[in-house]
Amino acid sequence: MGNPLTPEILADPVALTRALVDIESVSGNEREIADAVESALRAAAHLSVDRLGHTLVAGTQLGRPQRVVLAGHLDTVPIAGNLPSTVDGDLMYGCGTSDMKSGTALALHLAVALPAPRYDVTYLFYEAEEVEAERNGLFLVARSRPEWLAADFAILLEPTYGIVEAGCQGTMRVRVTATGRRAHSARSWLGRNAIHGAGEVLRRLDGYAARQVEIDGCTYREGLNAVRIAGGVAGNVIPDRCEIEVNYRFAPDRSEADAFGHVREVFDGFEVDFLDSAPGARPGLTAAPAQDFLATIGQPPAAKLGWTDVSRFAALGVPALNFGPGDPNLAHTREEHVEISKIRAGAQTLRGWLSG
């Protein structure tokens, strides 16, 4: 079977979005889409191409004084009866249309169509973004081939509805445990109910005043919330343990260590066990290519309220921001779609920026 990404489709970012959407690529099943993207990239004589697993890295080698990255992931969440794609007026429906094959299509379209950009450009198409970090293609490249990611600035083509969302929040999960003493429920006064004791944890969460932090003109709003609770032994036993899983979304002015220290302060008097975390990323707007991109956009950036792979670029010393045509509120939904006009506008913006 021939490559569905024909030259005619590659030349049109809307047709390319639909072609990528129609290649099913739920996390762990990216081989077909990676093969198609690799074939398209290798047909472009102006690009060097490397592959690691189902992650493709292609770049120009023009000797420009600065290098930028355009990055998009190839995988999607599981299908929800929303493949193949459909079009209704200005809306294209289908799994991955918003998150983030419309953004990935912009990078692939420009990789093939723009042989002499004003910057050297690295185009990154990576696997397994929607699952655990250890499988993430960007994580694997950063660990084994970090030189592929060397750049002065990066754009992650996550859905932002056509605006710049700068940096990202950090995220952390902890387990807060209330303890008690077991007893028969008929003689409850002989025990101490840990579930009742967990009420204090919930009261502290309910009364928590989340910070709002302005960094480089972008306001990051924090959040501390219970996301899971477990306790109880049997229908006739006073429980001696109740565990509340808490998620902390913290502004990028805090380190992971600072964030954990803050959570321990909030829950002073309770057992607090660290589960996992990922650092935030500052806005990354001071690099010259970022300033040029903001001038092309012509509107102020907003803070990214959520965690994205810009954090991985920031950890490598590469300032990065989020920009893509999809609506983040539609990501992972059954009715996921993207506005065709947003795809065309995004392609025009990126082409104008890269062409100078």
C-alpha positions as CSV (number, residue, x, y, z in Angstrom):
1,M,0.0,0.0,0.0
2,G,1.4,3.4,-1.0
3,N,1.9,6.3,1.4
4,P,-1.4,8.1,2.0
5,L,0.6,11.4,2.5
6,T,0.9,12.2,-1.2
7,P,2.6,15.5,-2.4
8,E,-0.9,17.0,-3.0
9,I,-2.0,16.2,0.6
10,L,1.3,17.5,2.1
11,A,0.8,20.8,0.3
12,D,-2.5,21.4,2.0
13,P,-2.5,21.5,5.8
14,V,-6.2,20.9,6.0
15,A,-6.1,17.8,3.8
16,L,-3.0,16.7,5.7
17,T,-4.7,17.0,9.0
18,R,-7.5,14.8,7.8
19,A,-5.1,12.3,6.4
20,L,-3.2,12.1,9.7
21,V,-6.4,11.7,11.7
22,D,-7.5,8.9,9.5
23,I,-4.4,6.9,10.3
24,E,-5.4,5.4,13.7
25,S,-2.5,5.9,16.1
26,V,-3.7,5.3,19.7
27,S,-0.6,5.4,22.0
28,G,1.4,2.2,21.4
29,N,0.2,1.9,17.8
30,E,2.2,4.6,16.1
31,R,4.1,2.5,13.6
32,E,1.9,3.1,10.6
33,I,1.7,6.9,11.1
34,A,5.4,7.1,11.9
35,D,6.3,5.1,8.7
36,A,4.1,7.5,6.6
37,V,5.6,10.6,8.1
38,E,9.1,9.2,7.7
39,S,8.5,8.5,4.0
40,A,7.2,12.0,3.5
41,L,10.2,13.6,5.2
42,R,12.8,11.5,3.4
43,A,11.4,12.5,0.1
44,A,12.3,16.2,0.9
45,A,15.9,16.6,-0.2
46,H,16.5,19.6,2.0
47,L,15.9,17.7,5.3
48,S,18.1,15.3,7.2
49,V,16.1,12.6,8.9
50,D,16.6,10.4,12.0
51,R,14.4,8.0,13.8
52,L,14.3,6.5,17.3
53,G,11.5,4.0,17.8
54,H,8.4,5.7,16.3
55,T,9.8,9.2,16.8
56,L,11.0,11.2,13.8
57,V,13.5,14.1,13.9
58,A,14.1,16.1,10.7
59,G,16.0,19.3,10.2
60,T,17.4,21.8,7.8
61,Q,21.2,22.3,7.8
62,L,21.5,25.8,6.3
63,G,24.0,27.3,8.7
64,R,21.6,29.8,10.1
65,P,22.7,31.6,13.3
66,Q,19.7,30.3,15.2
67,R,17.8,27.0,15.3
68,V,14.1,26.5,16.3
69,V,12.0,23.4,16.9
70,L,8.5,22.6,15.8
71,A,7.3,19.6,17.8
72,G,4.1,17.6,17.7
73,H,3.1,14.1,19.0
74,L,1.7,11.4,16.7
75,D,-0.4,9.5,19.2
76,T,-4.0,9.9,20.4
77,V,-6.1,8.8,23.3
78,P,-8.3,5.7,22.6
79,I,-10.9,6.1,19.9
80,A,-14.5,7.0,21.0
81,G,-16.4,6.1,17.9
82,N,-14.9,9.1,16.2
83,L,-12.9,7.7,13.3
84,P,-12.8,8.1,10.4
85,S,-12.8,11.9,10.3
86,T,-15.9,13.8,9.1
87,V,-16.3,17.4,8.0
88,D,-19.3,19.6,8.6
89,G,-18.9,23.1,7.3
90,D,-15.8,24.7,8.9
91,L,-15.5,21.8,11.5
92,M,-13.4,18.7,11.1
93,Y,-14.4,15.9,13.6
94,G,-12.3,12.9,14.6
95,C,-10.0,11.5,17.2
96,G,-6.9,13.7,17.4
97,T,-8.2,16.6,15.3
98,S,-7.6,19.0,18.2
99,D,-5.1,17.1,20.2
100,M,-3.0,17.4,18.2
101,K,-2.9,16.2,14.7
102,S,-3.9,19.6,13.3
103,G,-0.8,21.0,15.0
104,T,1.4,18.1,13.9
105,A,0.1,18.6,10.4
106,L,1.3,22.2,10.4
107,A,4.8,21.1,11.2
108,L,4.8,18.4,8.6
109,H,3.4,20.7,5.9
110,L,6.1,23.3,6.6
111,A,8.9,20.7,6.9
112,V,8.2,19.7,3.3
113,A,7.0,23.0,1.8
114,L,9.6,25.4,3.2
115,P,13.2,24.5,2.1
116,A,14.9,27.8,3.1
117,P,13.4,29.2,6.4
118,R,15.0,32.2,8.1
119,Y,16.1,29.9,11.0
120,D,17.4,26.4,10.8
121,V,14.4,24.3,11.9
122,T,14.2,20.9,13.6
123,Y,10.9,19.2,13.1
124,L,10.0,16.6,15.8
125,F,7.2,14.1,15.4
126,Y,7.1,11.9,18.5
127,E,5.3,8.9,20.0
128,A,3.5,8.1,23.3
129,E,2.7,11.6,24.6
130,E,-0.7,10.5,26.0
131,V,0.7,7.7,28.3
132,E,3.3,7.3,31.0
133,A,6.4,9.5,30.8
134,E,8.8,6.5,30.4
135,R,7.3,5.8,26.9
136,N,7.2,9.4,25.7
137,G,9.2,9.8,22.6
138,L,10.5,13.3,23.6
139,F,11.6,11.8,26.9
140,L,13.4,9.0,25.1
141,V,15.2,11.3,22.7
142,A,16.2,13.7,25.5
143,R,17.7,10.7,27.4
144,S,19.6,9.1,24.6
145,R,20.1,11.7,21.8
146,P,19.8,15.1,23.5
147,E,21.8,16.7,20.7
148,W,18.8,16.2,18.4
149,L,16.9,18.7,20.6
150,A,19.6,21.4,20.7
151,A,17.9,24.7,19.8
152,D,17.5,28.4,20.7
153,F,13.7,28.2,20.9
154,A,10.9,25.6,20.5
155,I,7.2,25.6,19.7
156,L,5.1,22.7,20.9
157,L,2.0,22.5,18.7
158,E,-0.4,21.6,21.4
159,P,-4.0,22.9,21.1
160,T,-4.2,26.5,22.2
161,Y,-7.0,27.7,19.9
162,G,-4.5,29.9,18.0
163,I,-3.0,31.9,20.8
164,V,0.3,31.6,22.5
165,E,0.2,29.8,25.9
166,A,3.6,30.2,27.5
167,G,5.4,27.9,29.8
168,C,3.3,25.4,31.9
169,Q,2.4,24.6,35.4
170,G,4.2,21.9,37.4
171,T,2.2,19.0,38.7
172,M,2.6,16.8,41.8
173,R,0.6,14.0,43.4
174,V,0.9,13.1,47.1
175,R,-0.9,10.7,49.4
176,V,-2.1,12.2,52.7
177,T,-3.0,9.6,55.3
178,A,-5.2,9.9,58.3
179,T,-4.7,7.2,60.9
180,G,-6.8,5.8,63.7
181,R,-7.4,2.7,65.7
182,R,-9.5,-0.3,64.6
183,A,-12.5,-1.4,66.7
184,H,-15.8,-3.2,66.3
185,S,-18.4,-0.8,65.1
186,A,-20.7,-1.9,67.9
187,R,-18.1,-0.6,70.4
188,S,-16.8,2.3,68.3
189,W,-15.7,4.3,71.4
190,L,-12.9,1.8,71.8
191,G,-11.4,2.9,68.4
192,R,-10.6,6.1,66.5
193,N,-12.2,6.4,63.0
194,A,-9.6,7.4,60.4
195,I,-12.3,8.3,57.9
196,H,-13.7,10.8,60.3
197,G,-10.2,12.0,60.9
198,A,-9.7,12.6,57.1
199,G,-12.4,15.3,57.4
200,E,-9.7,17.7,58.6
201,V,-7.7,17.0,55.4
202,L,-10.7,17.9,53.4
203,R,-11.5,21.0,55.4
204,R,-7.9,22.2,54.7
205,L,-8.4,21.6,51.0
206,D,-11.8,23.3,51.0
207,G,-10.4,26.4,52.7
208,Y,-7.1,26.5,50.7
209,A,-6.4,29.8,49.0
210,A,-4.6,29.1,45.8
211,R,-1.9,31.5,44.6
212,Q,-2.1,33.4,41.4
213,V,1.5,34.2,40.2
214,E,2.4,36.6,37.4
215,I,5.6,35.8,35.5
216,D,6.6,37.8,32.4
217,G,3.1,39.1,32.1
218,C,1.5,35.6,32.3
219,T,-0.7,34.8,35.3
220,Y,-0.5,31.2,36.5
221,R,-3.2,30.0,38.8
222,E,-2.4,27.2,41.2
223,G,-4.7,24.5,42.5
224,L,-4.6,21.9,45.3
225,N,-7.3,19.3,45.1
226,A,-8.3,15.9,46.3
227,V,-8.6,13.5,43.3
228,R,-9.1,10.1,45.0
229,I,-10.0,8.8,48.5
230,A,-9.8,5.3,49.9
231,G,-10.6,3.9,53.4
232,G,-12.5,1.3,55.2
233,V,-12.0,-2.3,56.2
234,A,-15.5,-3.9,56.5
235,G,-19.0,-3.0,57.2
236,N,-18.6,-3.7,60.9
237,V,-15.1,-2.3,61.5
238,I,-14.0,1.2,62.6
239,P,-11.2,1.9,60.0
240,D,-7.7,2.7,61.2
241,R,-6.5,4.3,57.9
242,C,-7.9,6.6,55.2
243,E,-5.8,7.8,52.3
244,I,-6.5,10.9,50.2
245,E,-4.6,11.4,46.9
246,V,-4.0,15.1,46.3
247,N,-2.9,16.8,43.1
248,Y,-1.0,20.1,43.3
249,R,-0.7,22.3,40.2
250,F,2.0,24.8,40.9
251,A,3.3,27.9,39.2
252,P,6.7,27.6,37.5
253,D,8.4,29.9,40.0
254,R,8.3,26.9,42.4
255,S,10.7,23.9,42.1
256,E,9.4,20.4,42.7
257,A,11.2,20.5,46.1
258,D,9.5,23.8,46.9
259,A,6.2,22.4,45.9
260,F,6.5,19.3,48.1
261,G,7.6,21.4,51.0
262,H,4.5,23.6,50.6
263,V,2.2,20.6,50.5
264,R,3.8,19.2,53.6
265,E,3.1,22.5,55.4
266,V,-0.5,22.5,54.3
267,F,-1.0,19.0,55.8
268,D,1.2,19.4,58.8
269,G,0.3,16.7,61.4
270,F,-0.6,14.0,58.7
271,E,1.5,11.5,56.9
272,V,2.4,12.9,53.4
273,D,4.0,10.6,50.9
274,F,5.3,11.8,47.6
275,L,3.9,9.9,44.6
276,D,5.2,11.6,41.5
277,S,5.8,15.1,39.9
278,A,6.9,17.0,36.9
279,P,8.4,20.4,36.9
280,G,6.8,23.5,35.4
281,A,8.4,25.7,32.7
282,R,8.8,29.5,32.8
283,P,7.2,31.4,29.8
284,G,10.4,31.4,27.7
285,L,9.5,34.6,25.9
286,T,12.8,36.4,25.9
287,A,14.6,34.5,23.2
288,A,14.8,36.5,20.0
289,P,12.9,33.9,17.9
290,A,10.2,34.0,20.6
291,Q,9.9,37.7,20.4
292,D,9.7,37.5,16.6
293,F,7.0,34.9,16.9
294,L,5.0,37.0,19.3
295,A,5.2,40.0,16.9
296,T,3.9,37.7,14.2
297,I,1.0,36.6,16.4
298,G,0.2,40.2,17.3
299,Q,-1.5,39.4,20.6
300,P,-0.2,38.9,24.2
301,P,0.5,35.4,25.5
302,A,-1.4,33.7,28.2
303,A,-0.1,31.3,30.9
304,K,-0.5,27.6,30.1
305,L,-2.8,26.2,32.8
306,G,-1.7,22.6,32.6
307,W,1.5,20.6,32.1
308,T,2.9,20.0,28.6
309,D,6.2,18.8,27.1
310,V,7.5,22.4,27.0
311,S,8.8,21.4,30.4
312,R,11.1,18.8,28.8
313,F,12.5,21.5,26.5
314,A,12.9,23.9,29.5
315,A,14.9,21.2,31.4
316,L,17.3,21.1,28.5
317,G,17.7,24.9,28.6
318,V,15.5,25.5,25.5
319,P,12.8,28.1,26.0
320,A,9.5,26.9,24.6
321,L,5.9,27.8,24.3
322,N,2.6,26.2,23.2
323,F,0.8,27.2,20.0
324,G,-1.7,25.2,17.9
325,P,-5.0,25.4,16.1
326,G,-7.0,23.0,18.2
327,D,-9.3,23.9,21.2
328,P,-7.8,22.4,24.4
329,N,-11.3,22.1,25.8
330,L,-12.2,19.6,23.1
331,A,-9.1,17.3,23.7
332,H,-10.0,13.7,24.6
333,T,-13.7,14.2,24.0
334,R,-16.0,12.1,21.9
335,E,-17.0,15.2,20.0
336,E,-13.4,16.3,19.4
337,H,-13.1,18.6,16.4
338,V,-11.0,21.5,15.0
339,E,-12.0,24.5,13.0
340,I,-10.6,24.4,9.5
341,S,-10.2,28.1,9.5
342,K,-7.9,27.8,12.5
343,I,-5.7,25.3,10.7
344,R,-5.3,27.7,7.7
345,A,-4.6,30.6,10.0
346,G,-2.0,28.6,12.0
347,A,-0.2,27.6,8.8
348,Q,-0.2,31.2,7.6
349,T,1.2,32.4,11.0
350,L,4.0,29.8,11.2
351,R,4.9,30.3,7.5
352,G,5.1,34.0,7.9
353,W,7.3,33.7,11.0
354,L,9.7,31.2,9.4
355,S,9.8,33.0,6.1
356,G,10.5,36.4,7.8
